[in-house]
């Protein structure tokens, strides 16, 4: 989700979705007195998991963590550039051993001081196998990760041997390999500090997380709302310019949009596809449509034997060629999507690894060639492609139906492809992440760092945290490892692109389109913007 001027490595998963119930704005529950103390009401969806930073890898929970926490690094909300936040400096003489010095004066909202131990203890907790954190993978480059989080068997250590506390404001990190740009990964939420209260009474902390960011959590009613309020003693230079944010849970973002246009909601950060034809007339200059680091794809279950064969590879390539991307993006998405020709995002720019057309003919609509490849591969496994999607948010039904219509037209069979709605985002993600689906599903990735690596390793590396389809390719893994160890940025990107070319021949997922950030806001608020990750910059919003 960030800009395009500097390199970011590592990644987090993100399934792009939105969700909520009715809510206030104006003089209602979300109202407030206006000005600096006014409360912003915004649409939201329940997080998949409790808000432990190392266990949150989807966008709804990530929005909250971005408001409640600050880490060593913060990404500029306009450019995505990595900038020191709590870090005074992160230095290394060999790109493998790093010394991190903290700025003095930072505290958590409960008054506890942010120290070197706040980071080291949090990272050790996140990495430990026993804590079952989804983002443990982010600590893999720190020495000792293989002991605290082995691929099989029990852990033989409780803490990462590569982390050492020097004094209250200094700690060191030793990596298992040279990784010159490792500091730029440290703005990801898995790396934020945690207070002692997190460990002293874990259940109490989970019910009301305590962080060190510009907002505190006042209350959370699962399935309904989360109310955040400005922390007046926040020590950072990005203090909230409003009194707080009420996040309202919607199970249908069409309802959220209706509440927005009726004056009952201040912000919708995912305008539904069904409203795109009306949004400019409804909102005028209060509609935001801006490029974002998001790609939408169709993923496959390689844990199902029928999908993990050379014949199935031909079928996947054929299915990709059977999708008329330009027609679908023009007719359904109204200039908020662009047909994908690689597996990254144009917001990276060439410097960050985007290469237009890298996928070539395999991502270009070709009715005759598509059917030929599918037939050569023995047809669609099971006789039918079922594309699962969450039915509660994101207007996915429209585009899934359009993709299936395109495939069915190619195959001359109106049952070759069908949509498979799953009731809620949480249920859908639970089925995806536990390998319960036996056919294809809609997938998406929202970047955490504007570099090609962020779009490749977390999704396609063997056993990576967001490799839900369980695809594995040793040549791909080796190229990613080689690129990560390369200190020269240009060489690293070229090597990552070599790895990406393997995706062309194997097609573990089908790239569909690049997504813009699309939002709308009421006339009660101002200074509304989306960052390059398509997330509202909540702390900058002012209430009139």
DRENKERO-706284 format. One record per residue (C-alpha): x, y, z. Coordinates in steps of 0.02 Angstrom, whole numbers. Each point is the difference from the previous one (the first is absolute). Layout:
residues N
<site x="X" y="Y" z="Z"/>
...
***
This chain:
residues 544
<site x="0" y="0" z="0"/>
<site x="136" y="130" z="-10"/>
<site x="77" y="120" z="-125"/>
<site x="132" y="-36" z="-128"/>
<site x="162" y="89" z="36"/>
<site x="91" y="-117" z="118"/>
<site x="23" y="-186" z="16"/>
<site x="-104" y="-101" z="124"/>
<site x="28" y="-183" z="38"/>
<site x="-104" y="-133" z="86"/>
<site x="-185" y="-1" z="3"/>
<site x="-162" y="-28" z="78"/>
<site x="-153" y="-75" z="-61"/>
<site x="-147" y="95" z="-43"/>
<site x="-167" y="-52" z="-60"/>
<site x="-86" y="156" z="-58"/>
<site x="-176" y="13" z="72"/>
<site x="-116" y="114" z="92"/>
<site x="-151" y="-24" z="107"/>
<site x="-139" y="81" z="144"/>
<site x="-183" y="56" z="82"/>
<site x="-70" y="171" z="-5"/>
<site x="88" y="140" z="84"/>
<site x="8" y="180" z="45"/>
<site x="70" y="156" z="-77"/>
<site x="-60" y="178" z="9"/>
<site x="-88" y="23" z="165"/>
<site x="-24" y="-188" z="29"/>
<site x="108" y="-120" z="99"/>
<site x="150" y="32" z="-110"/>
<site x="-23" y="187" z="8"/>
<site x="94" y="91" z="136"/>
<site x="23" y="187" z="15"/>
<site x="95" y="25" z="-161"/>
<site x="172" y="77" z="-20"/>
<site x="149" y="-84" z="83"/>
<site x="-114" y="-95" z="120"/>
<site x="-122" y="-67" z="-131"/>
<site x="-19" y="-187" z="-23"/>
<site x="16" y="-77" z="-173"/>
<site x="-115" y="-147" z="-41"/>
<site x="72" y="-123" z="-125"/>
<site x="-51" y="-167" z="-76"/>
<site x="96" y="-154" z="56"/>
<site x="1" y="-190" z="8"/>
<site x="35" y="-110" z="151"/>
<site x="181" y="-61" z="4"/>
<site x="29" y="-185" z="-29"/>
<site x="98" y="-17" z="163"/>
<site x="24" y="94" z="164"/>
<site x="113" y="151" z="-25"/>
<site x="169" y="-72" z="47"/>
<site x="121" y="89" z="-117"/>
<site x="93" y="-159" z="-48"/>
<site x="-163" y="-92" z="-29"/>
<site x="-89" y="126" z="-112"/>
<site x="28" y="-24" z="-186"/>
<site x="-158" y="71" z="-78"/>
<site x="-50" y="178" z="-39"/>
<site x="-141" y="29" z="124"/>
<site x="105" y="-40" z="151"/>
<site x="146" y="90" z="-81"/>
<site x="-97" y="163" z="-6"/>
<site x="-19" y="-3" z="188"/>
<site x="181" y="-46" z="33"/>
<site x="54" y="147" z="-109"/>
<site x="-98" y="116" z="114"/>
<site x="47" y="-76" z="167"/>
<site x="185" y="-39" z="-25"/>
<site x="161" y="79" z="-60"/>
<site x="161" y="-96" z="-33"/>
<site x="181" y="33" z="-40"/>
<site x="-44" y="53" z="-177"/>
<site x="-154" y="83" z="-75"/>
<site x="-45" y="10" z="-183"/>
<site x="-39" y="173" z="-65"/>
<site x="-188" y="5" z="-35"/>
<site x="28" y="90" z="-165"/>
<site x="158" y="-79" z="-71"/>
<site x="20" y="-162" z="98"/>
<site x="180" y="46" z="40"/>
<site x="71" y="-87" z="154"/>
<site x="36" y="129" z="134"/>
<site x="65" y="-18" z="178"/>
<site x="-139" y="12" z="129"/>
<site x="51" y="-70" z="170"/>
<site x="170" y="-46" z="-71"/>
<site x="134" y="131" z="26"/>
<site x="113" y="-103" z="-112"/>
<site x="17" y="-174" z="-75"/>
<site x="181" y="-28" z="-47"/>
<site x="107" y="-140" z="-71"/>
<site x="175" y="-18" z="-67"/>
<site x="-27" y="-169" z="-82"/>
<site x="-187" y="-8" z="-47"/>
<site x="-21" y="-145" z="121"/>
<site x="29" y="69" z="175"/>
<site x="-109" y="150" z="44"/>
<site x="-1" y="120" z="148"/>
<site x="-167" y="82" z="35"/>
<site x="-7" y="156" z="109"/>
<site x="-168" y="68" z="58"/>
<site x="-58" y="178" z="26"/>
<site x="-32" y="42" z="182"/>
<site x="-170" y="59" z="61"/>
<site x="-113" y="-130" z="-81"/>
<site x="-129" y="-85" z="110"/>
<site x="-151" y="-112" z="-17"/>
<site x="-170" y="76" z="35"/>
<site x="-1" y="-83" z="173"/>
<site x="155" y="101" z="47"/>
<site x="126" y="-141" z="-20"/>
<site x="162" y="54" z="-83"/>
<site x="45" y="-69" z="-172"/>
<site x="171" y="-82" z="19"/>
<site x="113" y="-120" z="-92"/>
<site x="-84" y="-141" z="97"/>
<site x="-169" y="56" z="-68"/>
<site x="61" y="-47" z="-173"/>
<site x="107" y="-152" z="40"/>
<site x="-133" y="-82" z="109"/>
<site x="-134" y="33" z="-133"/>
<site x="107" y="-74" z="-139"/>
<site x="41" y="-153" z="105"/>
<site x="-185" y="-23" z="36"/>
<site x="-45" y="18" z="-184"/>
<site x="133" y="-124" z="-56"/>
<site x="-35" y="-136" z="129"/>
<site x="-81" y="-157" z="-68"/>
<site x="-107" y="-23" z="157"/>
<site x="-87" y="167" z="-28"/>
<site x="-63" y="-50" z="-172"/>
<site x="14" y="174" z="-76"/>
<site x="-44" y="14" z="-185"/>
<site x="140" y="125" z="-30"/>
<site x="138" y="-99" z="87"/>
<site x="76" y="-20" z="-173"/>
<site x="54" y="182" z="3"/>
<site x="132" y="-39" z="130"/>
<site x="79" y="-138" z="-104"/>
<site x="155" y="101" z="-45"/>
<site x="49" y="25" z="182"/>
<site x="126" y="-125" z="64"/>
<site x="-79" y="-138" z="105"/>
<site x="-168" y="-1" z="-88"/>
<site x="25" y="-182" z="-48"/>
<site x="16" y="-42" z="185"/>
<site x="-152" y="95" z="64"/>
<site x="-108" y="-42" z="-152"/>
<site x="62" y="-162" z="-82"/>
<site x="-87" y="-63" z="-156"/>
<site x="-40" y="-161" z="93"/>
<site x="12" y="-63" z="177"/>
<site x="12" y="101" z="160"/>
<site x="93" y="161" z="29"/>
<site x="172" y="-18" z="78"/>
<site x="13" y="182" z="56"/>
<site x="-121" y="130" z="68"/>
<site x="83" y="157" z="-66"/>
<site x="89" y="55" z="-158"/>
<site x="187" y="-13" z="26"/>
<site x="26" y="142" z="-124"/>
<site x="-84" y="130" z="112"/>
<site x="97" y="81" z="143"/>
<site x="-51" y="144" z="113"/>
<site x="146" y="119" z="28"/>
<site x="-87" y="130" z="109"/>
<site x="-172" y="80" z="19"/>
<site x="8" y="84" z="-170"/>
<site x="115" y="-116" z="-99"/>
<site x="-9" y="-177" z="-66"/>
<site x="89" y="-100" z="-134"/>
<site x="-61" y="-122" z="-131"/>
<site x="105" y="-130" z="-89"/>
<site x="-72" y="-73" z="-160"/>
<site x="35" y="-169" z="-78"/>
<site x="55" y="81" z="-164"/>
<site x="45" y="169" z="-71"/>
<site x="-159" y="101" z="-24"/>
<site x="49" y="181" z="-26"/>
<site x="-179" y="63" z="-14"/>
<site x="-67" y="-94" z="151"/>
<site x="-29" y="163" z="96"/>
<site x="-130" y="52" z="-128"/>
<site x="-107" y="-150" z="47"/>
<site x="-17" y="56" z="180"/>
<site x="-149" y="113" z="-30"/>
<site x="-111" y="-153" z="-17"/>
<site x="-118" y="-24" z="148"/>
<site x="76" y="-166" z="55"/>
<site x="153" y="99" z="57"/>
<site x="-88" y="125" z="115"/>
<site x="42" y="2" z="187"/>
<site x="-115" y="-72" z="133"/>
<site x="-24" y="55" z="181"/>
<site x="23" y="-113" z="151"/>
<site x="-190" y="-1" z="18"/>
<site x="-8" y="-108" z="-156"/>
<site x="85" y="-142" z="93"/>
<site x="-61" y="35" z="178"/>
<site x="-185" y="-19" z="-43"/>
<site x="-10" y="-58" z="-178"/>
<site x="-189" y="-26" z="-6"/>
<site x="-32" y="174" z="69"/>
<site x="119" y="76" z="-127"/>
<site x="-85" y="-92" z="-144"/>
<site x="-170" y="67" z="56"/>
<site x="69" y="178" z="-2"/>
<site x="172" y="13" z="-84"/>
<site x="121" y="130" z="67"/>
<site x="123" y="76" z="-124"/>
<site x="109" y="152" z="-27"/>
<site x="-83" y="81" z="-151"/>
<site x="-106" y="157" z="-22"/>
<site x="-162" y="-89" z="49"/>
<site x="-57" y="-109" z="143"/>
<site x="-139" y="-130" z="-6"/>
<site x="-148" y="56" z="104"/>
<site x="-115" y="-146" z="-36"/>
<site x="-28" y="-145" z="-120"/>
<site x="-161" y="-95" z="-30"/>
<site x="37" y="-141" z="-120"/>
<site x="-116" y="4" z="-150"/>
<site x="-52" y="179" z="37"/>
<site x="133" y="132" z="27"/>
<site x="168" y="52" z="70"/>
<site x="19" y="173" z="74"/>
<site x="173" y="79" z="1"/>
<site x="43" y="165" z="83"/>
<site x="144" y="120" z="-21"/>
<site x="139" y="-23" z="127"/>
<site x="39" y="177" z="53"/>
<site x="171" y="-46" z="75"/>
<site x="59" y="-90" z="-156"/>
<site x="184" y="50" z="-23"/>
<site x="12" y="-17" z="-190"/>
<site x="-7" y="140" z="-128"/>
<site x="-151" y="-77" z="-89"/>
<site x="-131" y="38" z="134"/>
<site x="-182" y="-28" z="-43"/>
<site x="-89" y="154" z="-67"/>
<site x="-169" y="-66" z="52"/>
<site x="-71" y="-62" z="165"/>
<site x="-10" y="-180" z="-55"/>
<site x="-66" y="-126" z="-124"/>
<site x="-153" y="-111" z="18"/>
<site x="23" y="-152" z="-111"/>
<site x="-170" y="-71" z="-46"/>
<site x="-16" y="-182" z="-54"/>
<site x="-100" y="-27" z="-159"/>
<site x="-42" y="-169" z="-75"/>
<site x="-41" y="83" z="-167"/>
<site x="98" y="149" z="-64"/>
<site x="-148" y="52" z="-105"/>
<site x="-86" y="36" z="166"/>
<site x="153" y="98" z="55"/>
<site x="-6" y="102" z="-160"/>
<site x="-186" y="34" z="25"/>
<site x="36" y="61" z="176"/>
<site x="136" y="113" z="-67"/>
<site x="-111" y="82" z="-130"/>
<site x="-140" y="17" z="130"/>
<site x="116" y="96" z="116"/>
<site x="10" y="-137" z="131"/>
<site x="183" y="-46" z="-30"/>
<site x="155" y="104" z="-32"/>
<site x="113" y="-118" z="-95"/>
<site x="-11" y="-155" z="-109"/>
<site x="171" y="-62" z="-52"/>
<site x="-59" y="-128" z="-128"/>
<site x="-134" y="65" z="-118"/>
<site x="-98" y="-153" z="-62"/>
<site x="11" y="-40" z="-184"/>
<site x="-188" y="16" z="-18"/>
<site x="11" y="185" z="49"/>
<site x="146" y="50" z="-111"/>
<site x="-115" y="63" z="-137"/>
<site x="-83" y="118" z="125"/>
<site x="141" y="50" z="115"/>
<site x="61" y="157" z="-88"/>
<site x="-177" y="67" z="-14"/>
<site x="-35" y="-45" z="181"/>
<site x="161" y="65" z="78"/>
<site x="87" y="114" z="-125"/>
<site x="174" y="44" z="62"/>
<site x="-31" y="-101" z="159"/>
<site x="35" y="-158" z="-101"/>
<site x="180" y="-65" z="3"/>
<site x="66" y="-113" z="-138"/>
<site x="188" y="-20" z="12"/>
<site x="126" y="-136" z="-48"/>
<site x="42" y="-121" z="139"/>
<site x="117" y="-147" z="25"/>
<site x="-137" y="-131" z="-16"/>
<site x="-17" y="-145" z="-121"/>
<site x="-147" y="-120" z="-16"/>
<site x="28" y="-181" z="-51"/>
<site x="-79" y="-172" z="-10"/>
<site x="90" y="-132" z="105"/>
<site x="2" y="-190" z="-11"/>
<site x="13" y="-144" z="125"/>
<site x="165" y="-88" z="-30"/>
<site x="-37" y="-109" z="151"/>
<site x="-128" y="-83" z="-115"/>
<site x="94" y="-127" z="-107"/>
<site x="-99" y="37" z="-159"/>
<site x="57" y="181" z="1"/>
<site x="184" y="-41" z="29"/>
<site x="43" y="-82" z="-167"/>
<site x="80" y="55" z="-162"/>
<site x="-167" y="-20" z="-87"/>
<site x="-82" y="114" z="129"/>
<site x="136" y="129" z="-35"/>
<site x="-61" y="8" z="-180"/>
<site x="-178" y="17" z="61"/>
<site x="46" y="146" z="114"/>
<site x="89" y="87" z="-144"/>
<site x="-150" y="-29" z="-110"/>
<site x="-120" y="67" z="130"/>
<site x="107" y="157" z="15"/>
<site x="-10" y="25" z="-188"/>
<site x="-189" y="-29" z="6"/>
<site x="-31" y="153" z="108"/>
<site x="-39" y="160" z="-96"/>
<site x="78" y="120" z="125"/>
<site x="-23" y="162" z="-101"/>
<site x="-185" y="-32" z="-25"/>
<site x="-31" y="-42" z="183"/>
<site x="96" y="147" z="70"/>
<site x="-87" y="121" z="-121"/>
<site x="-176" y="-63" z="27"/>
<site x="-1" y="-39" z="186"/>
<site x="135" y="104" z="83"/>
<site x="-20" y="169" z="-87"/>
<site x="185" y="49" z="-7"/>
<site x="42" y="-62" z="175"/>
<site x="93" y="-155" z="-63"/>
<site x="133" y="-28" z="-133"/>
<site x="31" y="-170" z="-84"/>
<site x="151" y="-84" z="81"/>
<site x="148" y="-51" z="-106"/>
<site x="112" y="-58" z="144"/>
<site x="-17" y="-49" z="184"/>
<site x="50" y="166" z="80"/>
<site x="-71" y="177" z="-15"/>
<site x="36" y="152" z="-109"/>
<site x="21" y="108" z="156"/>
<site x="169" y="-85" z="24"/>
<site x="67" y="80" z="-158"/>
<site x="142" y="-79" z="-95"/>
<site x="118" y="43" z="143"/>
<site x="-103" y="-105" z="120"/>
<site x="-17" y="-149" z="-118"/>
<site x="-160" y="26" z="-101"/>
<site x="22" y="-62" z="-178"/>
<site x="-149" y="27" z="-112"/>
<site x="-37" y="-149" z="-111"/>
<site x="111" y="-122" z="93"/>
<site x="-140" y="-130" z="-4"/>
<site x="-14" y="18" z="-190"/>
<site x="-123" y="-105" z="-98"/>
<site x="-48" y="-104" z="151"/>
<site x="-90" y="153" z="70"/>
<site x="-74" y="55" z="-167"/>
<site x="-176" y="-50" z="-55"/>
<site x="9" y="-129" z="-140"/>
<site x="-157" y="-104" z="-18"/>
<site x="70" y="-133" z="-118"/>
<site x="166" y="-25" z="90"/>
<site x="-85" y="-3" z="170"/>
<site x="-117" y="-143" z="-47"/>
<site x="143" y="-94" z="-84"/>
<site x="107" y="5" z="158"/>
<site x="-144" y="-49" z="114"/>
<site x="-44" y="-147" z="-113"/>
<site x="184" y="-53" z="-13"/>
<site x="6" y="-2" z="190"/>
<site x="-146" y="-119" z="8"/>
<site x="-129" y="130" z="46"/>
<site x="-39" y="86" z="163"/>
<site x="32" y="-117" z="148"/>
<site x="-165" y="-66" z="63"/>
<site x="-86" y="62" z="-157"/>
<site x="-41" y="173" z="68"/>
<site x="94" y="152" z="67"/>
<site x="-84" y="65" z="157"/>
<site x="66" y="171" z="52"/>
<site x="-35" y="28" z="184"/>
<site x="-18" y="176" z="70"/>
<site x="-70" y="87" z="154"/>
<site x="-176" y="59" z="-36"/>
<site x="-13" y="133" z="135"/>
<site x="115" y="136" z="-67"/>
<site x="96" y="63" z="-150"/>
<site x="-131" y="-30" z="-136"/>
<site x="92" y="-159" z="-48"/>
<site x="-150" y="-86" z="-76"/>
<site x="-4" y="118" z="-149"/>
<site x="178" y="-28" z="-55"/>
<site x="4" y="-186" z="42"/>
<site x="-155" y="-23" z="-108"/>
<site x="83" y="101" z="-139"/>
<site x="160" y="-105" z="9"/>
<site x="-104" y="-159" z="-7"/>
<site x="-101" y="65" z="-147"/>
<site x="164" y="34" z="-92"/>
<site x="65" y="-176" z="37"/>
<site x="-167" y="-80" z="-42"/>
<site x="-4" y="92" z="-165"/>
<site x="171" y="-68" z="-43"/>
<site x="-47" y="-178" z="50"/>
<site x="-172" y="4" z="-83"/>
<site x="-74" y="-62" z="164"/>
<site x="-98" y="113" z="117"/>
<site x="41" y="-113" z="148"/>
<site x="189" y="-11" z="-25"/>
<site x="24" y="138" z="129"/>
<site x="-114" y="52" z="143"/>
<site x="13" y="115" z="149"/>
<site x="7" y="-72" z="176"/>
<site x="-61" y="129" z="128"/>
<site x="53" y="-20" z="181"/>
<site x="-106" y="97" z="125"/>
<site x="127" y="111" z="89"/>
<site x="178" y="58" z="-23"/>
<site x="52" y="-84" z="162"/>
<site x="-74" y="-167" z="-53"/>
<site x="76" y="15" z="-173"/>
<site x="174" y="40" z="67"/>
<site x="-15" y="-144" z="125"/>
<site x="-34" y="-122" z="-142"/>
<site x="140" y="71" z="-106"/>
<site x="131" y="4" z="137"/>
<site x="-38" y="-177" z="60"/>
<site x="1" y="-75" z="-176"/>
<site x="-183" y="-50" z="0"/>
<site x="-39" y="57" z="-178"/>
<site x="18" y="-129" z="-140"/>
<site x="-12" y="118" z="-148"/>
<site x="52" y="180" z="-37"/>
<site x="-32" y="155" z="106"/>
<site x="15" y="187" z="-16"/>
<site x="160" y="67" z="77"/>
<site x="79" y="170" z="20"/>
<site x="158" y="81" z="62"/>
<site x="23" y="173" z="74"/>
<site x="183" y="44" z="9"/>
<site x="94" y="44" z="157"/>
<site x="160" y="56" z="-85"/>
<site x="15" y="69" z="-178"/>
<site x="117" y="-132" z="-69"/>
<site x="-27" y="-152" z="-108"/>
<site x="55" y="-115" z="142"/>
<site x="-153" y="51" z="99"/>
<site x="-112" y="-70" z="-137"/>
<site x="96" y="-163" z="-22"/>
<site x="76" y="-78" z="154"/>
<site x="-147" y="9" z="122"/>
<site x="-117" y="-76" z="-129"/>
<site x="99" y="-127" z="-101"/>
<site x="153" y="-51" z="100"/>
<site x="-16" y="-177" z="70"/>
<site x="-100" y="4" z="163"/>
<site x="-6" y="190" z="1"/>
<site x="-135" y="69" z="117"/>
<site x="-118" y="54" z="-139"/>
<site x="35" y="-146" z="-118"/>
<site x="-175" y="-66" z="34"/>
<site x="0" y="-111" z="-155"/>
<site x="162" y="-87" z="58"/>
<site x="88" y="19" z="-168"/>
<site x="184" y="-45" z="9"/>
<site x="141" y="21" z="-126"/>
<site x="182" y="-19" z="49"/>
<site x="67" y="105" z="-144"/>
<site x="-115" y="143" z="51"/>
<site x="56" y="-15" z="182"/>
<site x="184" y="-1" z="-48"/>
<site x="-18" y="158" z="-105"/>
<site x="-91" y="90" z="140"/>
<site x="136" y="-50" z="124"/>
<site x="132" y="62" z="-121"/>
<site x="-89" y="166" z="-25"/>
<site x="-23" y="28" z="187"/>
<site x="187" y="-22" z="31"/>
<site x="45" y="124" z="-138"/>
<site x="52" y="170" z="68"/>
<site x="-12" y="84" z="-171"/>
<site x="-180" y="53" z="-26"/>
<site x="0" y="-10" z="-191"/>
<site x="74" y="-176" z="2"/>
<site x="-124" y="-54" z="133"/>
<site x="-148" y="60" z="-103"/>
<site x="63" y="-88" z="-156"/>
<site x="15" y="-161" z="99"/>
<site x="-174" y="21" z="71"/>
<site x="-65" y="22" z="-177"/>
<site x="86" y="-161" z="-50"/>
<site x="-98" y="-83" z="140"/>
<site x="-160" y="83" z="-60"/>
<site x="26" y="-74" z="-174"/>
<site x="-23" y="-172" z="79"/>
<site x="-176" y="56" z="47"/>
<site x="-35" y="24" z="-186"/>
<site x="36" y="-182" z="-41"/>
<site x="-75" y="-74" z="159"/>
<site x="-147" y="121" z="27"/>
<site x="-25" y="-39" z="186"/>
<site x="-125" y="144" z="3"/>
<site x="-79" y="95" z="-144"/>
<site x="32" y="188" z="7"/>
<site x="-160" y="94" z="-39"/>
<site x="17" y="188" z="25"/>
<site x="86" y="137" z="98"/>
<site x="-117" y="89" z="118"/>
<site x="-16" y="185" z="40"/>
<site x="-43" y="64" z="171"/>
<site x="-181" y="57" z="-7"/>
<site x="-81" y="99" z="139"/>
<site x="-135" y="128" z="33"/>
<site x="-30" y="119" z="144"/>
<site x="-133" y="116" z="69"/>
<site x="-2" y="190" z="-3"/>
<site x="24" y="-2" z="189"/>
<site x="184" y="-48" z="-14"/>
<site x="150" y="65" z="-95"/>
<site x="182" y="-44" z="-37"/>
<site x="-47" y="-178" z="-45"/>
<site x="129" y="-100" z="-97"/>
<site x="51" y="-180" z="-31"/>
<site x="181" y="-49" z="19"/>
<site x="84" y="-105" z="-136"/>
<site x="-63" y="-154" z="92"/>
<site x="-181" y="56" z="-28"/>
<site x="-25" y="30" z="187"/>
<site x="-73" y="166" z="63"/>
<site x="124" y="115" z="87"/>
<site x="-118" y="12" z="148"/>
<site x="106" y="114" z="108"/>
<site x="0" y="137" z="-134"/>
<site x="-191" y="8" z="-18"/>
<site x="-79" y="157" z="71"/>
<site x="-181" y="22" z="52"/>
<site x="-86" y="161" z="-49"/>
***
